[in-house]
Amino acid sequence: SRQRNRCVLTGRSRGYLRKFGLSRIMFRDLARVGELLGVTKSSW
């Protein structure tokens, strides 16, 4: 069977971000508390 990209924390296959290996929901939570290095809220 075809292997689908899944979030390493939740196992969620939708909304997956390949660069981080996370779903968008977990990415947002971790980025907000500063767990992801180099990720900041964008402002210009």
mmCIF entry with sequence, helices, sheets and N, C-alpha, C, O atoms, coordinates in Angstrom:
data_MODEL
# 
_entry.id   MODEL 
# 
_entity.id                         1 
_entity.type                       polymer 
_entity.pdbx_number_of_molecules   1 
# 
_entity_poly.entity_id                      1 
_entity_poly.type                           'polypeptide(L)' 
_entity_poly.nstd_linkage                   no 
_entity_poly.nstd_monomer                   no 
_entity_poly.pdbx_seq_one_letter_code       SRQRNRCVLTGRSRGYLRKFGLSRIMFRDLARVGELLGVTKSSW 
_entity_poly.pdbx_seq_one_letter_code_can   SRQRNRCVLTGRSRGYLRKFGLSRIMFRDLARVGELLGVTKSSW 
_entity_poly.pdbx_strand_id                 A 
# 
loop_
_entity_poly_seq.entity_id 
_entity_poly_seq.num 
_entity_poly_seq.mon_id 
_entity_poly_seq.hetero 
1 1  SER n 
1 2  ARG n 
1 3  GLN n 
1 4  ARG n 
1 5  ASN n 
1 6  ARG n 
1 7  CYS n 
1 8  VAL n 
1 9  LEU n 
1 10 THR n 
1 11 GLY n 
1 12 ARG n 
1 13 SER n 
1 14 ARG n 
1 15 GLY n 
1 16 TYR n 
1 17 LEU n 
1 18 ARG n 
1 19 LYS n 
1 20 PHE n 
1 21 GLY n 
1 22 LEU n 
1 23 SER n 
1 24 ARG n 
1 25 ILE n 
1 26 MET n 
1 27 PHE n 
1 28 ARG n 
1 29 ASP n 
1 30 LEU n 
1 31 ALA n 
1 32 ARG n 
1 33 VAL n 
1 34 GLY n 
1 35 GLU n 
1 36 LEU n 
1 37 LEU n 
1 38 GLY n 
1 39 VAL n 
1 40 THR n 
1 41 LYS n 
1 42 SER n 
1 43 SER n 
1 44 TRP n 
# 
_struct_asym.id          A 
_struct_asym.entity_id   1 
# 
_struct_conf.conf_type_id            HELX_P 
_struct_conf.id                      HELX_P1 
_struct_conf.pdbx_PDB_helix_id       AA1 
_struct_conf.beg_label_comp_id       ARG 
_struct_conf.beg_label_asym_id       A 
_struct_conf.beg_label_seq_id        24 
_struct_conf.pdbx_beg_PDB_ins_code   ? 
_struct_conf.end_label_comp_id       ARG 
_struct_conf.end_label_asym_id       A 
_struct_conf.end_label_seq_id        32 
_struct_conf.pdbx_end_PDB_ins_code   ? 
_struct_conf.beg_auth_comp_id        ARG 
_struct_conf.beg_auth_asym_id        A 
_struct_conf.beg_auth_seq_id         24 
_struct_conf.end_auth_comp_id        ARG 
_struct_conf.end_auth_asym_id        A 
_struct_conf.end_auth_seq_id         32 
_struct_conf.pdbx_PDB_helix_class    1 
_struct_conf.details                 ? 
_struct_conf.pdbx_PDB_helix_length   9 
# 
_struct_conf_type.id          HELX_P 
_struct_conf_type.criteria    ? 
_struct_conf_type.reference   ? 
# 
_struct_sheet.id               AA1 
_struct_sheet.type             ? 
_struct_sheet.number_strands   2 
_struct_sheet.details          ? 
# 
_struct_sheet_order.sheet_id     AA1 
_struct_sheet_order.range_id_1   1 
_struct_sheet_order.range_id_2   2 
_struct_sheet_order.offset       ? 
_struct_sheet_order.sense        anti-parallel 
# 
loop_
_struct_sheet_range.sheet_id 
_struct_sheet_range.id 
_struct_sheet_range.beg_label_comp_id 
_struct_sheet_range.beg_label_asym_id 
_struct_sheet_range.beg_label_seq_id 
_struct_sheet_range.pdbx_beg_PDB_ins_code 
_struct_sheet_range.end_label_comp_id 
_struct_sheet_range.end_label_asym_id 
_struct_sheet_range.end_label_seq_id 
_struct_sheet_range.pdbx_end_PDB_ins_code 
_struct_sheet_range.beg_auth_comp_id 
_struct_sheet_range.beg_auth_asym_id 
_struct_sheet_range.beg_auth_seq_id 
_struct_sheet_range.end_auth_comp_id 
_struct_sheet_range.end_auth_asym_id 
_struct_sheet_range.end_auth_seq_id 
AA1 1 TYR A 16 ? LEU A 17 ? TYR A 16 LEU A 17 
AA1 2 LEU A 22 ? SER A 23 ? LEU A 22 SER A 23 
# 
loop_
_atom_site.group_PDB 
_atom_site.id 
_atom_site.type_symbol 
_atom_site.label_atom_id 
_atom_site.label_alt_id 
_atom_site.label_comp_id 
_atom_site.label_asym_id 
_atom_site.label_entity_id 
_atom_site.label_seq_id 
_atom_site.pdbx_PDB_ins_code 
_atom_site.Cartn_x 
_atom_site.Cartn_y 
_atom_site.Cartn_z 
_atom_site.occupancy 
_atom_site.B_iso_or_equiv 
_atom_site.pdbx_formal_charge 
_atom_site.auth_seq_id 
_atom_site.auth_comp_id 
_atom_site.auth_asym_id 
_atom_site.auth_atom_id 
_atom_site.pdbx_PDB_model_num 
ATOM 1   N N  . SER A 1 1  ? 0.841  -1.198 0.000  1.00 0.00 ? 1  SER A N  1 
ATOM 2   C CA . SER A 1 1  ? 0.000  0.000  0.000  1.00 0.00 ? 1  SER A CA 1 
ATOM 3   C C  . SER A 1 1  ? 0.874  1.246  0.000  1.00 0.00 ? 1  SER A C  1 
ATOM 4   O O  . SER A 1 1  ? 2.040  1.205  0.394  1.00 0.00 ? 1  SER A O  1 
ATOM 5   N N  . ARG A 1 2  ? 0.300  2.336  -0.442 1.00 0.00 ? 2  ARG A N  1 
ATOM 6   C CA . ARG A 1 2  ? 1.034  3.590  -0.527 1.00 0.00 ? 2  ARG A CA 1 
ATOM 7   C C  . ARG A 1 2  ? 1.210  4.195  0.862  1.00 0.00 ? 2  ARG A C  1 
ATOM 8   O O  . ARG A 1 2  ? 0.268  4.280  1.650  1.00 0.00 ? 2  ARG A O  1 
ATOM 9   N N  . GLN A 1 3  ? 2.441  4.612  1.138  1.00 0.00 ? 3  GLN A N  1 
ATOM 10  C CA . GLN A 1 3  ? 2.715  5.195  2.446  1.00 0.00 ? 3  GLN A CA 1 
ATOM 11  C C  . GLN A 1 3  ? 2.342  6.669  2.438  1.00 0.00 ? 3  GLN A C  1 
ATOM 12  O O  . GLN A 1 3  ? 2.792  7.429  1.581  1.00 0.00 ? 3  GLN A O  1 
ATOM 13  N N  . ARG A 1 4  ? 1.525  7.062  3.390  1.00 0.00 ? 4  ARG A N  1 
ATOM 14  C CA . ARG A 1 4  ? 1.054  8.438  3.445  1.00 0.00 ? 4  ARG A CA 1 
ATOM 15  C C  . ARG A 1 4  ? 1.812  9.213  4.518  1.00 0.00 ? 4  ARG A C  1 
ATOM 16  O O  . ARG A 1 4  ? 2.151  8.676  5.573  1.00 0.00 ? 4  ARG A O  1 
ATOM 17  N N  . ASN A 1 5  ? 2.068  10.476 4.230  1.00 0.00 ? 5  ASN A N  1 
ATOM 18  C CA . ASN A 1 5  ? 2.741  11.319 5.221  1.00 0.00 ? 5  ASN A CA 1 
ATOM 19  C C  . ASN A 1 5  ? 1.820  11.542 6.416  1.00 0.00 ? 5  ASN A C  1 
ATOM 20  O O  . ASN A 1 5  ? 0.650  11.890 6.262  1.00 0.00 ? 5  ASN A O  1 
ATOM 21  N N  . ARG A 1 6  ? 2.366  11.336 7.599  1.00 0.00 ? 6  ARG A N  1 
ATOM 22  C CA . ARG A 1 6  ? 1.566  11.517 8.804  1.00 0.00 ? 6  ARG A CA 1 
ATOM 23  C C  . ARG A 1 6  ? 2.339  12.315 9.851  1.00 0.00 ? 6  ARG A C  1 
ATOM 24  O O  . ARG A 1 6  ? 3.569  12.280 9.908  1.00 0.00 ? 6  ARG A O  1 
ATOM 25  N N  . CYS A 1 7  ? 1.590  13.025 10.664 1.00 0.00 ? 7  CYS A N  1 
ATOM 26  C CA . CYS A 1 7  ? 2.175  13.775 11.772 1.00 0.00 ? 7  CYS A CA 1 
ATOM 27  C C  . CYS A 1 7  ? 2.833  12.792 12.736 1.00 0.00 ? 7  CYS A C  1 
ATOM 28  O O  . CYS A 1 7  ? 2.238  11.771 13.081 1.00 0.00 ? 7  CYS A O  1 
ATOM 29  N N  . VAL A 1 8  ? 4.057  13.093 13.173 1.00 0.00 ? 8  VAL A N  1 
ATOM 30  C CA . VAL A 1 8  ? 4.771  12.183 14.070 1.00 0.00 ? 8  VAL A CA 1 
ATOM 31  C C  . VAL A 1 8  ? 4.161  12.167 15.475 1.00 0.00 ? 8  VAL A C  1 
ATOM 32  O O  . VAL A 1 8  ? 4.343  11.200 16.215 1.00 0.00 ? 8  VAL A O  1 
ATOM 33  N N  . LEU A 1 9  ? 3.447  13.219 15.844 1.00 0.00 ? 9  LEU A N  1 
ATOM 34  C CA . LEU A 1 9  ? 2.865  13.289 17.183 1.00 0.00 ? 9  LEU A CA 1 
ATOM 35  C C  . LEU A 1 9  ? 1.438  12.755 17.238 1.00 0.00 ? 9  LEU A C  1 
ATOM 36  O O  . LEU A 1 9  ? 1.083  12.019 18.158 1.00 0.00 ? 9  LEU A O  1 
ATOM 37  N N  . THR A 1 10 ? 0.615  13.126 16.249 1.00 0.00 ? 10 THR A N  1 
ATOM 38  C CA . THR A 1 10 ? -0.806 12.771 16.305 1.00 0.00 ? 10 THR A CA 1 
ATOM 39  C C  . THR A 1 10 ? -1.209 11.686 15.320 1.00 0.00 ? 10 THR A C  1 
ATOM 40  O O  . THR A 1 10 ? -2.263 11.071 15.479 1.00 0.00 ? 10 THR A O  1 
ATOM 41  N N  . GLY A 1 11 ? -0.383 11.440 14.300 1.00 0.00 ? 11 GLY A N  1 
ATOM 42  C CA . GLY A 1 11 ? -0.738 10.456 13.288 1.00 0.00 ? 11 GLY A CA 1 
ATOM 43  C C  . GLY A 1 11 ? -1.703 10.991 12.252 1.00 0.00 ? 11 GLY A C  1 
ATOM 44  O O  . GLY A 1 11 ? -2.213 10.239 11.423 1.00 0.00 ? 11 GLY A O  1 
ATOM 45  N N  . ARG A 1 12 ? -1.952 12.278 12.296 1.00 0.00 ? 12 ARG A N  1 
ATOM 46  C CA . ARG A 1 12 ? -2.889 12.913 11.371 1.00 0.00 ? 12 ARG A CA 1 
ATOM 47  C C  . ARG A 1 12 ? -2.281 12.992 9.972  1.00 0.00 ? 12 ARG A C  1 
ATOM 48  O O  . ARG A 1 12 ? -1.115 13.356 9.821  1.00 0.00 ? 12 ARG A O  1 
ATOM 49  N N  . SER A 1 13 ? -3.068 12.651 8.949  1.00 0.00 ? 13 SER A N  1 
ATOM 50  C CA . SER A 1 13 ? -2.548 12.655 7.579  1.00 0.00 ? 13 SER A CA 1 
ATOM 51  C C  . SER A 1 13 ? -2.929 13.916 6.812  1.00 0.00 ? 13 SER A C  1 
ATOM 52  O O  . SER A 1 13 ? -2.264 14.278 5.841  1.00 0.00 ? 13 SER A O  1 
ATOM 53  N N  . ARG A 1 14 ? -3.978 14.573 7.236  1.00 0.00 ? 14 ARG A N  1 
ATOM 54  C CA . ARG A 1 14 ? -4.380 15.813 6.560  1.00 0.00 ? 14 ARG A CA 1 
ATOM 55  C C  . ARG A 1 14 ? -3.673 17.008 7.175  1.00 0.00 ? 14 ARG A C  1 
ATOM 56  O O  . ARG A 1 14 ? -3.379 17.011 8.370  1.00 0.00 ? 14 ARG A O  1 
ATOM 57  N N  . GLY A 1 15 ? -3.401 18.015 6.371  1.00 0.00 ? 15 GLY A N  1 
ATOM 58  C CA . GLY A 1 15 ? -2.748 19.211 6.877  1.00 0.00 ? 15 GLY A CA 1 
ATOM 59  C C  . GLY A 1 15 ? -1.329 18.944 7.327  1.00 0.00 ? 15 GLY A C  1 
ATOM 60  O O  . GLY A 1 15 ? -0.864 19.522 8.309  1.00 0.00 ? 15 GLY A O  1 
ATOM 61  N N  . TYR A 1 16 ? -0.635 18.063 6.610  1.00 0.00 ? 16 TYR A N  1 
ATOM 62  C CA . TYR A 1 16 ? 0.723  17.660 6.988  1.00 0.00 ? 16 TYR A CA 1 
ATOM 63  C C  . TYR A 1 16 ? 1.758  18.590 6.381  1.00 0.00 ? 16 TYR A C  1 
ATOM 64  O O  . TYR A 1 16 ? 1.678  18.925 5.199  1.00 0.00 ? 16 TYR A O  1 
ATOM 65  N N  . LEU A 1 17 ? 2.734  19.010 7.184  1.00 0.00 ? 17 LEU A N  1 
ATOM 66  C CA . LEU A 1 17 ? 3.819  19.865 6.711  1.00 0.00 ? 17 LEU A CA 1 
ATOM 67  C C  . LEU A 1 17 ? 5.086  19.020 6.615  1.00 0.00 ? 17 LEU A C  1 
ATOM 68  O O  . LEU A 1 17 ? 5.668  18.647 7.633  1.00 0.00 ? 17 LEU A O  1 
ATOM 69  N N  . ARG A 1 18 ? 5.505  18.722 5.401  1.00 0.00 ? 18 ARG A N  1 
ATOM 70  C CA . ARG A 1 18 ? 6.637  17.809 5.177  1.00 0.00 ? 18 ARG A CA 1 
ATOM 71  C C  . ARG A 1 18 ? 7.927  18.320 5.816  1.00 0.00 ? 18 ARG A C  1 
ATOM 72  O O  . ARG A 1 18 ? 8.699  17.536 6.369  1.00 0.00 ? 18 ARG A O  1 
ATOM 73  N N  . LYS A 1 19 ? 8.159  19.612 5.742  1.00 0.00 ? 19 LYS A N  1 
ATOM 74  C CA . LYS A 1 19 ? 9.400  20.190 6.273  1.00 0.00 ? 19 LYS A CA 1 
ATOM 75  C C  . LYS A 1 19 ? 9.578  19.919 7.771  1.00 0.00 ? 19 LYS A C  1 
ATOM 76  O O  . LYS A 1 19 ? 10.700 19.762 8.252  1.00 0.00 ? 19 LYS A O  1 
ATOM 77  N N  . PHE A 1 20 ? 8.473  19.866 8.492  1.00 0.00 ? 20 PHE A N  1 
ATOM 78  C CA . PHE A 1 20 ? 8.547  19.681 9.943  1.00 0.00 ? 20 PHE A CA 1 
ATOM 79  C C  . PHE A 1 20 ? 8.083  18.307 10.408 1.00 0.00 ? 20 PHE A C  1 
ATOM 80  O O  . PHE A 1 20 ? 8.344  17.916 11.545 1.00 0.00 ? 20 PHE A O  1 
ATOM 81  N N  . GLY A 1 21 ? 7.396  17.571 9.536  1.00 0.00 ? 21 GLY A N  1 
ATOM 82  C CA . GLY A 1 21 ? 6.903  16.251 9.923  1.00 0.00 ? 21 GLY A CA 1 
ATOM 83  C C  . GLY A 1 21 ? 5.721  16.312 10.869 1.00 0.00 ? 21 GLY A C  1 
ATOM 84  O O  . GLY A 1 21 ? 5.429  15.351 11.581 1.00 0.00 ? 21 GLY A O  1 
ATOM 85  N N  . LEU A 1 22 ? 5.041  17.456 10.869 1.00 0.00 ? 22 LEU A N  1 
ATOM 86  C CA . LEU A 1 22 ? 3.927  17.661 11.790 1.00 0.00 ? 22 LEU A CA 1 
ATOM 87  C C  . LEU A 1 22 ? 2.667  18.074 11.045 1.00 0.00 ? 22 LEU A C  1 
ATOM 88  O O  . LEU A 1 22 ? 2.730  18.546 9.909  1.00 0.00 ? 22 LEU A O  1 
ATOM 89  N N  . SER A 1 23 ? 1.521  17.892 11.696 1.00 0.00 ? 23 SER A N  1 
ATOM 90  C CA . SER A 1 23 ? 0.283  18.422 11.141 1.00 0.00 ? 23 SER A CA 1 
ATOM 91  C C  . SER A 1 23 ? 0.242  19.916 11.458 1.00 0.00 ? 23 SER A C  1 
ATOM 92  O O  . SER A 1 23 ? 0.938  20.394 12.353 1.00 0.00 ? 23 SER A O  1 
ATOM 93  N N  . ARG A 1 24 ? -0.581 20.635 10.715 1.00 0.00 ? 24 ARG A N  1 
ATOM 94  C CA . ARG A 1 24 ? -0.648 22.091 10.894 1.00 0.00 ? 24 ARG A CA 1 
ATOM 95  C C  . ARG A 1 24 ? -1.078 22.474 12.303 1.00 0.00 ? 24 ARG A C  1 
ATOM 96  O O  . ARG A 1 24 ? -0.667 23.517 12.813 1.00 0.00 ? 24 ARG A O  1 
ATOM 97  N N  . ILE A 1 25 ? -1.894 21.649 12.933 1.00 0.00 ? 25 ILE A N  1 
ATOM 98  C CA . ILE A 1 25 ? -2.395 21.950 14.274 1.00 0.00 ? 25 ILE A CA 1 
ATOM 99  C C  . ILE A 1 25 ? -1.278 21.852 15.312 1.00 0.00 ? 25 ILE A C  1 
ATOM 100 O O  . ILE A 1 25 ? -1.115 22.745 16.145 1.00 0.00 ? 25 ILE A O  1 
ATOM 101 N N  . MET A 1 26 ? -0.508 20.754 15.256 1.00 0.00 ? 26 MET A N  1 
ATOM 102 C CA . MET A 1 26 ? 0.601  20.596 16.190 1.00 0.00 ? 26 MET A CA 1 
ATOM 103 C C  . MET A 1 26 ? 1.697  21.617 15.909 1.00 0.00 ? 26 MET A C  1 
ATOM 104 O O  . MET A 1 26 ? 2.337  22.125 16.830 1.00 0.00 ? 26 MET A O  1 
ATOM 105 N N  . PHE A 1 27 ? 1.907  21.914 14.619 1.00 0.00 ? 27 PHE A N  1 
ATOM 106 C CA . PHE A 1 27 ? 2.904  22.919 14.250 1.00 0.00 ? 27 PHE A CA 1 
ATOM 107 C C  . PHE A 1 27 ? 2.567  24.256 14.897 1.00 0.00 ? 27 PHE A C  1 
ATOM 108 O O  . PHE A 1 27 ? 3.440  24.922 15.452 1.00 0.00 ? 27 PHE A O  1 
ATOM 109 N N  . ARG A 1 28 ? 1.299  24.643 14.821 1.00 0.00 ? 28 ARG A N  1 
ATOM 110 C CA . ARG A 1 28 ? 0.859  25.917 15.375 1.00 0.00 ? 28 ARG A CA 1 
ATOM 111 C C  . ARG A 1 28 ? 1.059  25.963 16.891 1.00 0.00 ? 28 ARG A C  1 
ATOM 112 O O  . ARG A 1 28 ? 1.544  26.958 17.429 1.00 0.00 ? 28 ARG A O  1 
ATOM 113 N N  . ASP A 1 29 ? 0.687  24.894 17.564 1.00 0.00 ? 29 ASP A N  1 
ATOM 114 C CA . ASP A 1 29 ? 0.835  24.846 19.021 1.00 0.00 ? 29 ASP A CA 1 
ATOM 115 C C  . ASP A 1 29 ? 2.299  24.907 19.446 1.00 0.00 ? 29 ASP A C  1 
ATOM 116 O O  . ASP A 1 29 ? 2.649  25.645 20.367 1.00 0.00 ? 29 ASP A O  1 
ATOM 117 N N  . LEU A 1 30 ? 3.158  24.129 18.775 1.00 0.00 ? 30 LEU A N  1 
ATOM 118 C CA . LEU A 1 30 ? 4.576  24.101 19.135 1.00 0.00 ? 30 LEU A CA 1 
ATOM 119 C C  . LEU A 1 30 ? 5.276  25.408 18.785 1.00 0.00 ? 30 LEU A C  1 
ATOM 120 O O  . LEU A 1 30 ? 6.135  25.878 19.531 1.00 0.00 ? 30 LEU A O  1 
ATOM 121 N N  . ALA A 1 31 ? 4.908  25.994 17.651 1.00 0.00 ? 31 ALA A N  1 
ATOM 122 C CA . ALA A 1 31 ? 5.540  27.248 17.240 1.00 0.00 ? 31 ALA A CA 1 
ATOM 123 C C  . ALA A 1 31 ? 5.176  28.372 18.207 1.00 0.00 ? 31 ALA A C  1 
ATOM 124 O O  . ALA A 1 31 ? 5.998  29.244 18.490 1.00 0.00 ? 31 ALA A O  1 
ATOM 125 N N  . ARG A 1 32 ? 3.951  28.348 18.710 1.00 0.00 ? 32 ARG A N  1 
ATOM 126 C CA . ARG A 1 32 ? 3.488  29.405 19.603 1.00 0.00 ? 32 ARG A CA 1 
ATOM 127 C C  . ARG A 1 32 ? 4.239  29.414 20.929 1.00 0.00 ? 32 ARG A C  1 
ATOM 128 O O  . ARG A 1 32 ? 4.488  30.479 21.494 1.00 0.00 ? 32 ARG A O  1 
ATOM 129 N N  . VAL A 1 33 ? 4.600  28.240 21.427 1.00 0.00 ? 33 VAL A N  1 
ATOM 130 C CA . VAL A 1 33 ? 5.322  28.174 22.703 1.00 0.00 ? 33 VAL A CA 1 
ATOM 131 C C  . VAL A 1 33 ? 6.836  28.156 22.521 1.00 0.00 ? 33 VAL A C  1 
ATOM 132 O O  . VAL A 1 33 ? 7.581  28.028 23.492 1.00 0.00 ? 33 VAL A O  1 
ATOM 133 N N  . GLY A 1 34 ? 7.295  28.288 21.255 1.00 0.00 ? 34 GLY A N  1 
ATOM 134 C CA . GLY A 1 34 ? 8.724  28.402 20.994 1.00 0.00 ? 34 GLY A CA 1 
ATOM 135 C C  . GLY A 1 34 ? 9.477  27.090 20.938 1.00 0.00 ? 34 GLY A C  1 
ATOM 136 O O  . GLY A 1 34 ? 10.694 27.076 21.122 1.00 0.00 ? 34 GLY A O  1 
ATOM 137 N N  . GLU A 1 35 ? 8.791  25.990 20.690 1.00 0.00 ? 35 GLU A N  1 
ATOM 138 C CA . GLU A 1 35 ? 9.453  24.683 20.614 1.00 0.00 ? 35 GLU A CA 1 
ATOM 139 C C  . GLU A 1 35 ? 10.172 24.470 19.287 1.00 0.00 ? 35 GLU A C  1 
ATOM 140 O O  . GLU A 1 35 ? 11.091 23.655 19.209 1.00 0.00 ? 35 GLU A O  1 
ATOM 141 N N  . LEU A 1 36 ? 9.769  25.188 18.247 1.00 0.00 ? 36 LEU A N  1 
ATOM 142 C CA . LEU A 1 36 ? 10.365 25.011 16.922 1.00 0.00 ? 36 LEU A CA 1 
ATOM 143 C C  . LEU A 1 36 ? 11.376 26.120 16.667 1.00 0.00 ? 36 LEU A C  1 
ATOM 144 O O  . LEU A 1 36 ? 11.015 27.294 16.586 1.00 0.00 ? 36 LEU A O  1 
ATOM 145 N N  . LEU A 1 37 ? 12.629 25.746 16.543 1.00 0.00 ? 37 LEU A N  1 
ATOM 146 C CA . LEU A 1 37 ? 13.685 26.733 16.340 1.00 0.00 ? 37 LEU A CA 1 
ATOM 147 C C  . LEU A 1 37 ? 13.531 27.451 15.004 1.00 0.00 ? 37 LEU A C  1 
ATOM 148 O O  . LEU A 1 37 ? 13.255 26.822 13.983 1.00 0.00 ? 37 LEU A O  1 
ATOM 149 N N  . GLY A 1 38 ? 13.708 28.746 15.017 1.00 0.00 ? 38 GLY A N  1 
ATOM 150 C CA . GLY A 1 38 ? 13.674 29.526 13.786 1.00 0.00 ? 38 GLY A CA 1 
ATOM 151 C C  . GLY A 1 38 ? 12.288 29.863 13.291 1.00 0.00 ? 38 GLY A C  1 
ATOM 152 O O  . GLY A 1 38 ? 12.147 30.464 12.226 1.00 0.00 ? 38 GLY A O  1 
ATOM 153 N N  . VAL A 1 39 ? 11.259 29.493 14.036 1.00 0.00 ? 39 VAL A N  1 
ATOM 154 C CA . VAL A 1 39 ? 9.890  29.785 13.604 1.00 0.00 ? 39 VAL A CA 1 
ATOM 155 C C  . VAL A 1 39 ? 9.345  30.926 14.446 1.00 0.00 ? 39 VAL A C  1 
ATOM 156 O O  . VAL A 1 39 ? 9.239  30.821 15.668 1.00 0.00 ? 39 VAL A O  1 
ATOM 157 N N  . THR A 1 40 ? 9.002  32.015 13.775 1.00 0.00 ? 40 THR A N  1 
ATOM 158 C CA . THR A 1 40 ? 8.424  33.165 14.464 1.00 0.00 ? 40 THR A CA 1 
ATOM 159 C C  . THR A 1 40 ? 7.186  33.627 13.719 1.00 0.00 ? 40 THR A C  1 
ATOM 160 O O  . THR A 1 40 ? 7.018  33.316 12.540 1.00 0.00 ? 40 THR A O  1 
ATOM 161 N N  . LYS A 1 41 ? 6.327  34.359 14.387 1.00 0.00 ? 41 LYS A N  1 
ATOM 162 C CA . LYS A 1 41 ? 5.164  34.926 13.714 1.00 0.00 ? 41 LYS A CA 1 
ATOM 163 C C  . LYS A 1 41 ? 5.651  35.955 12.713 1.00 0.00 ? 41 LYS A C  1 
ATOM 164 O O  . LYS A 1 41 ? 6.566  36.730 12.994 1.00 0.00 ? 41 LYS A O  1 
ATOM 165 N N  . SER A 1 42 ? 5.039  35.955 11.557 1.00 0.00 ? 42 SER A N  1 
ATOM 166 C CA . SER A 1 42 ? 5.469  36.906 10.530 1.00 0.00 ? 42 SER A CA 1 
ATOM 167 C C  . SER A 1 42 ? 4.840  38.271 10.789 1.00 0.00 ? 42 SER A C  1 
ATOM 168 O O  . SER A 1 42 ? 3.668  38.374 11.150 1.00 0.00 ? 42 SER A O  1 
ATOM 169 N N  . SER A 1 43 ? 5.634  39.304 10.599 1.00 0.00 ? 43 SER A N  1 
ATOM 170 C CA . SER A 1 43 ? 5.120  40.669 10.693 1.00 0.00 ? 43 SER A CA 1 
ATOM 171 C C  . SER A 1 43 ? 5.971  41.562 9.812  1.00 0.00 ? 43 SER A C  1 
ATOM 172 O O  . SER A 1 43 ? 7.197  41.449 9.799  1.00 0.00 ? 43 SER A O  1 
ATOM 173 N N  . TRP A 1 44 ? 5.326  42.439 9.085  1.00 0.00 ? 44 TRP A N  1 
ATOM 174 C CA . TRP A 1 44 ? 6.058  43.340 8.201  1.00 0.00 ? 44 TRP A CA 1 
ATOM 175 C C  . TRP A 1 44 ? 5.326  44.648 8.051  1.00 0.00 ? 44 TRP A C  1 
ATOM 176 O O  . TRP A 1 44 ? 5.792  45.539 7.340  1.00 0.00 ? 44 TRP A O  1 
# 
